[in-house]
Amino acid sequence: MLKILIIAGELSGDALGANLIKEIALQHAFQNNSSMKKNVDTEGDVSEELMFQGIGGPLMKKQGLVSLYNIKDLAVMGLTEVLTSLPKIFAILGGISRYVKIWNPDLVITIDSPDFSIRLAKKLRKIDKFVPIIHYVAPSVWAWRPLRAKQMGQYFDHVLALFPFEAEYFEKFGLSCDFVGHPVTRQRLPDKNKINFAISKMNLDTTKRTLTLLPGSRNTEIKYMLPIFISVIKRLEYTFNDLEIIIPAPLHVSKLVREQVLKAKINVKIMAEEDFTSEGFQDCKYSLFTLSEMALATSGSVSLELARAGTPMITAYRCGFLFERVLKRFVSIKSANLINIISETKIVPEFLFEECNVENIFRSIYELLTQPKLLLEQKELHVKVLDSLVSKTGSPSHAAAKKILSYINQ
Protein backbone atom coordinates (compact mmCIF):
# COMPACT_ATOMS: atom_id res chain seq x y z
CA MET A 1 0.00 0.00 0.00
CA LEU A 2 1.40 3.37 -1.11
CA LYS A 3 0.31 6.13 1.27
CA ILE A 4 0.31 9.71 -0.05
CA LEU A 5 -0.48 12.79 2.00
CA ILE A 6 -1.81 15.49 -0.33
CA ILE A 7 -2.77 18.97 0.87
CA ALA A 8 -4.65 21.59 -1.17
CA GLY A 9 -4.84 24.80 0.83
CA GLU A 10 -7.59 26.49 -1.16
CA LEU A 11 -10.45 25.65 -3.50
CA SER A 12 -8.50 26.76 -6.58
CA GLY A 13 -6.16 23.82 -5.92
CA ASP A 14 -8.99 21.29 -5.76
CA ALA A 15 -9.15 20.71 -9.54
CA LEU A 16 -5.35 20.50 -9.74
CA GLY A 17 -5.33 17.99 -6.90
CA ALA A 18 -8.12 15.89 -8.41
CA ASN A 19 -6.38 15.61 -11.78
CA LEU A 20 -3.10 14.81 -10.04
CA ILE A 21 -4.62 12.03 -7.91
CA LYS A 22 -6.21 10.51 -11.01
CA GLU A 23 -2.96 10.64 -12.98
CA ILE A 24 -0.84 9.23 -10.13
CA ALA A 25 -3.26 6.32 -9.82
CA LEU A 26 -3.15 5.62 -13.57
CA GLN A 27 0.64 5.79 -13.83
CA HIS A 28 1.16 3.75 -10.67
CA ALA A 29 -1.16 1.06 -12.00
CA PHE A 30 0.63 1.02 -15.35
CA GLN A 31 4.04 0.77 -13.72
CA ASN A 32 2.92 -2.15 -11.60
CA ASN A 33 0.93 -3.86 -14.39
CA SER A 34 -2.12 -3.88 -12.15
CA SER A 35 -5.74 -3.40 -13.06
CA MET A 36 -6.49 -0.93 -10.25
CA LYS A 37 -9.32 -2.69 -8.47
CA LYS A 38 -11.78 -0.23 -7.07
CA ASN A 39 -13.76 0.05 -3.88
CA VAL A 40 -16.59 2.55 -3.97
CA ASP A 41 -17.53 4.39 -0.80
CA THR A 42 -19.21 7.66 0.04
CA GLU A 43 -16.13 9.67 -0.84
CA GLY A 44 -15.60 8.17 -4.30
CA ASP A 45 -13.33 5.58 -5.90
CA VAL A 46 -10.35 4.47 -3.84
CA SER A 47 -7.61 2.22 -5.17
CA GLU A 48 -6.68 -0.84 -3.13
CA GLU A 49 -3.02 -0.11 -3.95
CA LEU A 50 -3.01 3.60 -3.15
CA MET A 51 -4.30 5.66 -0.27
CA PHE A 52 -4.66 9.43 -0.47
CA GLN A 53 -5.31 11.38 2.70
CA GLY A 54 -4.94 15.07 3.52
CA ILE A 55 -7.03 18.15 2.76
CA GLY A 56 -9.06 18.74 -0.39
CA GLY A 57 -12.37 19.79 -1.85
CA PRO A 58 -15.20 17.88 -3.54
CA LEU A 59 -13.25 17.11 -6.72
CA MET A 60 -10.34 15.55 -4.83
CA LYS A 61 -12.75 13.59 -2.65
CA LYS A 62 -14.43 12.26 -5.77
CA GLN A 63 -11.06 10.83 -6.86
CA GLY A 64 -10.65 9.02 -3.55
CA LEU A 65 -9.09 11.50 -1.13
CA VAL A 66 -9.98 11.13 2.53
CA SER A 67 -10.03 14.77 3.63
CA LEU A 68 -9.09 15.29 7.27
CA TYR A 69 -10.23 18.94 7.41
CA ASN A 70 -12.56 21.27 5.53
CA ILE A 71 -10.59 22.99 2.76
CA LYS A 72 -12.61 26.18 3.31
CA ASP A 73 -10.94 26.63 6.70
CA LEU A 74 -7.68 27.37 4.88
CA ALA A 75 -9.07 29.47 2.02
CA VAL A 76 -8.52 32.92 3.51
CA MET A 77 -7.15 36.10 1.94
CA GLY A 78 -6.51 39.66 3.02
CA LEU A 79 -4.69 40.82 6.13
CA THR A 80 -7.72 40.96 8.44
CA GLU A 81 -9.16 37.64 7.28
CA VAL A 82 -5.80 35.90 7.67
CA LEU A 83 -5.21 37.29 11.16
CA THR A 84 -8.64 36.26 12.45
CA SER A 85 -8.18 32.75 11.00
CA LEU A 86 -4.70 32.14 12.45
CA PRO A 87 -5.84 30.06 15.47
CA LYS A 88 -7.76 27.69 13.20
CA ILE A 89 -4.88 27.48 10.70
CA PHE A 90 -2.33 26.67 13.42
CA ALA A 91 -4.69 24.06 14.85
CA ILE A 92 -4.85 22.37 11.44
CA LEU A 93 -1.06 22.48 11.13
CA GLY A 94 -0.72 20.78 14.49
CA GLY A 95 -3.40 18.23 13.70
CA ILE A 96 -1.84 17.22 10.39
CA SER A 97 1.60 16.94 12.01
CA ARG A 98 0.29 14.64 14.75
CA TYR A 99 -1.55 12.53 12.21
CA VAL A 100 1.58 12.11 10.08
CA LYS A 101 3.41 10.62 13.07
CA ILE A 102 0.76 7.91 13.24
CA TRP A 103 0.01 7.38 9.55
CA ASN A 104 3.63 7.56 8.30
CA PRO A 105 3.02 8.49 4.62
CA ASP A 106 5.41 7.43 1.85
CA LEU A 107 5.22 10.83 0.15
CA VAL A 108 3.85 14.31 0.81
CA ILE A 109 2.41 16.67 -1.82
CA THR A 110 1.39 20.26 -1.09
CA ILE A 111 -0.58 22.25 -3.65
CA ASP A 112 -0.35 26.06 -3.89
CA SER A 113 -0.95 28.00 -0.60
CA PRO A 114 2.81 28.49 -0.14
CA ASP A 115 2.74 30.05 3.34
CA PHE A 116 0.73 27.17 4.79
CA SER A 117 2.72 24.62 2.79
CA ILE A 118 6.10 25.93 3.96
CA ARG A 119 5.00 25.88 7.61
CA LEU A 120 3.66 22.35 7.21
CA ALA A 121 6.81 21.11 5.46
CA LYS A 122 8.95 22.59 8.25
CA LYS A 123 6.96 20.66 10.85
CA LEU A 124 7.02 17.44 8.83
CA ARG A 125 10.79 17.62 8.37
CA LYS A 126 11.17 17.47 12.15
CA ILE A 127 9.08 14.31 12.18
CA ASP A 128 10.63 12.57 9.16
CA LYS A 129 13.87 13.79 7.59
CA PHE A 130 13.62 11.46 4.60
CA VAL A 131 10.00 11.47 3.37
CA PRO A 132 9.86 13.16 -0.07
CA ILE A 133 7.97 16.47 0.09
CA ILE A 134 6.93 17.95 -3.26
CA HIS A 135 5.18 21.26 -3.86
CA TYR A 136 2.86 21.69 -6.85
CA VAL A 137 2.43 25.29 -8.14
CA ALA A 138 5.54 27.33 -7.50
CA PRO A 139 4.92 30.47 -5.43
CA SER A 140 5.41 33.77 -7.27
CA VAL A 141 8.83 34.47 -5.77
CA TRP A 142 9.66 36.41 -8.95
CA ALA A 143 6.98 38.93 -7.95
CA TRP A 144 7.36 39.27 -4.21
CA ARG A 145 8.97 37.69 -1.14
CA PRO A 146 11.81 35.99 -3.06
CA LEU A 147 13.29 34.51 0.12
CA ARG A 148 10.47 31.95 0.12
CA ALA A 149 12.50 30.06 -2.49
CA LYS A 150 15.39 29.78 -0.02
CA GLN A 151 12.99 28.67 2.72
CA MET A 152 11.53 25.98 0.50
CA GLY A 153 15.01 24.70 -0.32
CA GLN A 154 15.39 23.73 3.35
CA TYR A 155 12.27 21.57 3.55
CA PHE A 156 11.13 20.48 0.07
CA ASP A 157 12.65 17.98 -2.33
CA HIS A 158 11.05 19.30 -5.50
CA VAL A 159 8.85 22.07 -6.90
CA LEU A 160 6.53 21.66 -9.88
CA ALA A 161 6.06 24.98 -11.70
CA LEU A 162 3.26 26.19 -13.97
CA PHE A 163 5.38 28.81 -15.73
CA PRO A 164 8.57 28.13 -17.74
CA PHE A 165 10.61 30.97 -16.24
CA GLU A 166 10.19 29.91 -12.59
CA ALA A 167 12.72 27.08 -12.24
CA GLU A 168 15.81 29.31 -11.99
CA TYR A 169 14.46 31.08 -8.90
CA PHE A 170 14.48 27.80 -6.94
CA GLU A 171 17.44 26.02 -8.48
CA LYS A 172 19.84 28.74 -7.32
CA PHE A 173 19.02 27.61 -3.77
CA GLY A 174 19.63 23.96 -4.63
CA LEU A 175 15.94 23.06 -4.95
CA SER A 176 14.99 21.00 -8.01
CA CYS A 177 12.17 22.53 -10.05
CA ASP A 178 10.44 21.34 -13.22
CA PHE A 179 8.07 23.20 -15.52
CA VAL A 180 5.05 20.91 -16.04
CA GLY A 181 2.81 23.28 -18.03
CA HIS A 182 -0.21 25.32 -17.06
CA PRO A 183 -3.60 23.56 -16.78
CA VAL A 184 -5.39 26.43 -18.54
CA THR A 185 -3.84 25.22 -21.81
CA ARG A 186 -5.84 21.97 -21.44
CA GLN A 187 -9.13 23.74 -20.81
CA ARG A 188 -11.66 22.60 -23.39
CA LEU A 189 -13.44 25.41 -25.17
CA PRO A 190 -17.24 25.21 -25.21
CA ASP A 191 -18.88 23.63 -28.25
CA LYS A 192 -21.84 25.07 -30.12
CA ASN A 193 -24.38 23.28 -27.91
CA LYS A 194 -22.90 24.72 -24.71
CA ILE A 195 -22.74 28.19 -26.20
CA ASN A 196 -26.37 27.99 -27.32
CA PHE A 197 -27.34 26.77 -23.84
CA ALA A 198 -25.64 29.80 -22.27
CA ILE A 199 -27.44 32.15 -24.67
CA SER A 200 -30.77 30.55 -23.78
CA LYS A 201 -30.12 30.25 -20.03
CA MET A 202 -29.08 33.88 -19.67
CA ASN A 203 -31.56 35.13 -22.29
CA LEU A 204 -28.77 36.96 -24.10
CA ASP A 205 -29.61 39.44 -26.84
CA THR A 206 -27.25 38.35 -29.62
CA THR A 207 -27.74 41.64 -31.45
CA LYS A 208 -25.84 43.36 -28.63
CA ARG A 209 -22.21 43.17 -27.55
CA THR A 210 -21.61 41.22 -24.36
CA LEU A 211 -19.36 42.60 -21.62
CA THR A 212 -18.40 40.19 -18.83
CA LEU A 213 -17.69 41.57 -15.37
CA LEU A 214 -15.52 39.53 -12.99
CA PRO A 215 -15.21 41.42 -9.70
CA GLY A 216 -13.61 38.48 -7.89
CA SER A 217 -14.29 35.19 -6.16
CA ARG A 218 -13.79 36.33 -2.55
CA ASN A 219 -15.96 38.54 -0.38
CA THR A 220 -13.06 40.93 0.22
CA GLU A 221 -12.56 41.34 -3.54
CA ILE A 222 -16.27 41.98 -4.06
CA LYS A 223 -16.20 44.54 -1.25
CA TYR A 224 -13.46 46.63 -2.86
CA MET A 225 -13.91 45.99 -6.59
CA LEU A 226 -17.63 45.71 -7.32
CA PRO A 227 -18.51 49.30 -6.25
CA ILE A 228 -15.87 50.59 -8.68
CA PHE A 229 -17.15 48.32 -11.45
CA ILE A 230 -20.74 49.41 -10.79
CA SER A 231 -19.78 53.07 -11.21
CA VAL A 232 -18.08 52.16 -14.50
CA ILE A 233 -21.24 50.36 -15.65
CA LYS A 234 -23.36 53.44 -14.99
CA ARG A 235 -21.15 55.46 -17.29
CA LEU A 236 -21.17 52.71 -19.92
CA GLU A 237 -24.98 52.59 -19.87
CA TYR A 238 -25.06 56.31 -20.55
CA THR A 239 -22.49 56.05 -23.39
CA PHE A 240 -23.41 52.80 -25.19
CA ASN A 241 -26.83 51.40 -26.03
CA ASP A 242 -25.63 48.10 -27.50
CA LEU A 243 -24.03 46.46 -24.45
CA GLU A 244 -25.31 43.51 -22.44
CA ILE A 245 -23.45 43.15 -19.15
CA ILE A 246 -23.18 39.84 -17.26
CA ILE A 247 -21.58 38.98 -13.92
CA PRO A 248 -20.76 35.30 -13.29
CA ALA A 249 -21.06 34.96 -9.50
CA PRO A 250 -19.52 31.98 -7.66
CA LEU A 251 -21.67 30.43 -4.95
CA HIS A 252 -19.92 31.96 -1.94
CA VAL A 253 -20.14 35.55 -3.25
CA SER A 254 -23.37 35.50 -5.26
CA LYS A 255 -25.52 36.88 -2.42
CA LEU A 256 -23.21 39.87 -1.94
CA VAL A 257 -23.05 40.49 -5.69
CA ARG A 258 -26.83 40.37 -6.01
CA GLU A 259 -27.32 42.77 -3.09
CA GLN A 260 -24.93 45.36 -4.50
CA VAL A 261 -26.35 45.15 -8.02
CA LEU A 262 -29.95 45.51 -6.81
CA LYS A 263 -28.99 48.44 -4.60
CA ALA A 264 -27.26 50.18 -7.53
CA LYS A 265 -30.31 49.70 -9.81
CA ILE A 266 -28.20 48.89 -12.87
CA ASN A 267 -29.17 46.78 -15.85
CA VAL A 268 -26.91 43.78 -15.27
CA LYS A 269 -27.61 40.06 -15.50
CA ILE A 270 -26.17 37.82 -12.79
CA MET A 271 -25.06 34.30 -13.64
CA ALA A 272 -25.33 32.82 -10.13
CA GLU A 273 -23.67 29.47 -9.51
CA GLU A 274 -26.58 28.25 -7.37
CA ASP A 275 -28.74 28.23 -10.52
CA PHE A 276 -26.48 25.58 -12.10
CA THR A 277 -24.75 22.34 -11.35
CA SER A 278 -21.06 22.88 -10.57
CA GLU A 279 -20.04 21.66 -14.02
CA GLY A 280 -22.88 23.55 -15.69
CA PHE A 281 -21.76 26.83 -14.13
CA GLN A 282 -18.21 26.40 -15.42
CA ASP A 283 -19.46 25.49 -18.91
CA CYS A 284 -21.78 28.48 -18.99
CA LYS A 285 -19.04 30.79 -17.71
CA TYR A 286 -16.59 29.71 -20.41
CA SER A 287 -19.34 30.02 -23.03
CA LEU A 288 -19.94 33.56 -21.80
CA PHE A 289 -16.21 34.32 -22.12
CA THR A 290 -16.28 33.07 -25.70
CA LEU A 291 -19.33 35.20 -26.52
CA SER A 292 -17.98 38.36 -24.90
CA GLU A 293 -16.62 41.32 -26.79
CA MET A 294 -14.37 41.92 -23.78
CA ALA A 295 -14.17 41.48 -20.01
CA LEU A 296 -13.42 43.69 -17.01
CA ALA A 297 -11.83 41.57 -14.29
CA THR A 298 -10.16 41.78 -10.92
CA SER A 299 -6.50 40.81 -11.36
CA GLY A 300 -5.78 37.12 -10.90
CA SER A 301 -5.55 33.78 -12.65
CA VAL A 302 -8.82 34.54 -14.47
CA SER A 303 -6.73 36.53 -16.98
CA LEU A 304 -5.37 33.23 -18.34
CA GLU A 305 -8.88 31.75 -18.51
CA LEU A 306 -10.03 34.74 -20.53
CA ALA A 307 -7.00 34.42 -22.79
CA ARG A 308 -7.84 30.74 -23.37
CA ALA A 309 -11.32 31.81 -24.51
CA GLY A 310 -9.82 34.52 -26.72
CA THR A 311 -11.50 37.29 -24.72
CA PRO A 312 -9.83 40.73 -24.64
CA MET A 313 -9.74 42.19 -21.16
CA ILE A 314 -8.97 44.98 -18.75
CA THR A 315 -7.82 44.03 -15.26
CA ALA A 316 -7.84 46.07 -12.07
CA TYR A 317 -7.09 45.65 -8.39
CA ARG A 318 -7.70 47.43 -5.09
CA CYS A 319 -7.71 46.12 -1.54
CA GLY A 320 -7.62 47.41 2.02
CA PHE A 321 -5.30 50.26 2.94
CA LEU A 322 -2.94 48.17 5.09
CA PHE A 323 -2.67 45.33 2.58
CA GLU A 324 -2.01 47.81 -0.23
CA ARG A 325 0.85 49.27 1.79
CA VAL A 326 2.30 45.79 2.26
CA LEU A 327 2.02 44.98 -1.45
CA LYS A 328 3.60 48.26 -2.52
CA ARG A 329 6.47 47.69 -0.12
CA PHE A 330 7.30 44.13 -1.10
CA VAL A 331 6.07 43.50 -4.67
CA SER A 332 9.00 43.71 -7.08
CA ILE A 333 7.09 43.90 -10.38
CA LYS A 334 4.92 46.66 -11.83
CA SER A 335 2.27 44.39 -13.37
CA ALA A 336 -0.30 42.00 -11.90
CA ASN A 337 -1.70 40.73 -15.19
CA LEU A 338 -0.17 37.37 -16.11
CA ILE A 339 -0.50 38.04 -19.85
CA ASN A 340 1.59 41.19 -19.52
CA ILE A 341 4.08 39.54 -17.16
CA ILE A 342 4.71 36.52 -19.38
CA SER A 343 4.86 38.53 -22.61
CA GLU A 344 6.83 41.37 -20.99
CA THR A 345 4.45 43.86 -22.60
CA LYS A 346 1.74 46.27 -21.46
CA ILE A 347 -0.76 45.37 -24.17
CA VAL A 348 -3.48 44.38 -21.70
CA PRO A 349 -4.68 47.52 -19.85
CA GLU A 350 -4.45 47.15 -16.08
CA PHE A 351 -5.04 49.52 -13.20
CA LEU A 352 -3.63 48.91 -9.72
CA PHE A 353 -4.23 50.67 -6.41
CA GLU A 354 -4.73 54.45 -6.92
CA GLU A 355 -4.91 53.98 -10.70
CA CYS A 356 -7.85 51.65 -10.20
CA ASN A 357 -10.54 54.29 -10.50
CA VAL A 358 -13.71 54.82 -12.51
CA GLU A 359 -12.24 57.37 -14.93
CA ASN A 360 -9.23 55.25 -15.94
CA ILE A 361 -11.24 52.06 -16.36
CA PHE A 362 -14.06 53.71 -18.30
CA ARG A 363 -11.64 55.44 -20.66
CA SER A 364 -9.84 52.16 -21.36
CA ILE A 365 -13.08 50.25 -22.01
CA TYR A 366 -14.21 53.02 -24.35
CA GLU A 367 -10.96 52.73 -26.32
CA LEU A 368 -11.27 48.96 -26.66
CA LEU A 369 -14.92 49.06 -27.70
CA THR A 370 -14.32 51.76 -30.31
CA GLN A 371 -10.99 50.49 -31.72
CA PRO A 372 -11.29 46.88 -32.97
CA LYS A 373 -7.55 46.74 -33.72
CA LEU A 374 -6.86 46.87 -29.97
CA LEU A 375 -9.09 43.84 -29.42
CA LEU A 376 -7.33 41.95 -32.20
CA GLU A 377 -3.91 42.84 -30.78
CA GLN A 378 -4.86 41.26 -27.47
CA LYS A 379 -6.21 38.10 -29.10
CA GLU A 380 -2.97 37.60 -31.04
CA LEU A 381 -0.98 38.05 -27.84
CA HIS A 382 -3.15 35.49 -26.02
CA VAL A 383 -2.19 32.80 -28.53
CA LYS A 384 1.54 33.45 -28.12
CA VAL A 385 1.37 33.47 -24.33
CA LEU A 386 -0.64 30.26 -24.10
CA ASP A 387 1.72 28.49 -26.51
CA SER A 388 4.58 29.27 -24.12
CA LEU A 389 2.72 27.56 -21.26
CA VAL A 390 2.47 24.14 -22.93
CA SER A 391 4.83 21.48 -21.61
CA LYS A 392 6.54 19.09 -24.04
CA THR A 393 6.01 16.22 -21.60
CA GLY A 394 2.21 15.98 -21.84
CA SER A 395 -0.54 17.45 -19.70
CA PRO A 396 0.44 19.23 -16.46
CA SER A 397 -1.03 16.46 -14.31
CA HIS A 398 0.75 13.77 -16.37
CA ALA A 399 4.12 15.51 -16.11
CA ALA A 400 3.61 16.23 -12.40
CA ALA A 401 2.57 12.65 -11.58
CA LYS A 402 5.55 11.23 -13.48
CA LYS A 403 7.99 13.35 -11.48
CA ILE A 404 6.24 12.58 -8.19
CA LEU A 405 6.30 8.82 -8.75
CA SER A 406 10.00 8.97 -9.62
CA TYR A 407 10.63 9.72 -5.93
CA ILE A 408 8.77 6.57 -4.94
CA ASN A 409 10.71 4.49 -7.45
CA GLN A 410 14.15 5.71 -6.36
Beta strands, then each sheet from edge to edge (+ up, - down):
strand 1: 2-8
strand 2: 38-41
strand 3: 44-47
strand 4: 50-56
strand 5: 66-70
strand 6: 107-111
strand 7: 133-136
strand 8: 158-161
strand 9: 176-179
strand 10: 209-214
strand 11: 243-249
strand 12: 268-272
strand 13: 294-298
strand 14: 313-317
strand 15: 350-352
sheet 1: 5+ 4+ 1+ 6+ 7+ 8+ 9+
sheet 2: 2+ 3-
sheet 3: 12+ 11+ 10+ 13+ 14+ 15+
end
